[in-house]
Amino acid sequence: MFLLNFNKIYETFSKIIFKSEMIQSCYVTVVS
């Protein structure tokens, strides 16, 4: 149960990180 929950949290976290990475790279591209 806990492991499943952790997996879900990790997945969400990864998505957030991935999104922010994309946004950052877009920002860098626009600025440069």
Backbone torsions as a table, in degrees:
resi	resn	phi	psi	omega
1	MET	NA	-53.0	-179.7
2	PHE	-63.0	-40.9	-178.9
3	LEU	-62.5	-43.3	178.3
4	LEU	-60.9	-44.8	179.3
5	ASN	-60.7	-45.1	179.8
6	PHE	-60.4	-41.6	179.1
7	ASN	-59.4	-43.4	179.8
8	LYS	-64.3	-45.8	179.7
9	ILE	-60.9	-45.1	-179.8
10	TYR	-60.4	-42.3	-180.0
11	GLU	-62.1	-47.1	178.5
12	THR	-60.7	-44.4	179.8
13	PHE	-60.1	-44.2	179.2
14	SER	-60.6	-42.1	178.9
15	LYS	-62.4	-43.5	180.0
16	ILE	-62.9	-46.3	179.1
17	ILE	-60.0	-46.7	-178.9
18	PHE	-59.9	-44.0	179.1
19	LYS	-62.0	-46.5	-178.6
20	SER	-65.7	-34.6	175.9
21	GLU	-62.7	-45.2	178.8
22	MET	-61.6	-46.1	179.8
23	ILE	-61.0	-44.0	179.0
24	GLN	-60.7	-47.3	-179.2
25	SER	-64.8	-37.2	176.1
26	CYS	-63.3	-44.9	179.8
27	TYR	-60.4	-45.9	179.5
28	VAL	-60.8	-42.8	-179.9
29	THR	-62.1	-43.4	-179.5
30	VAL	-66.5	-43.8	-177.6
31	VAL	-66.9	-39.5	-176.0
32	SER	-75.3	NA	NA
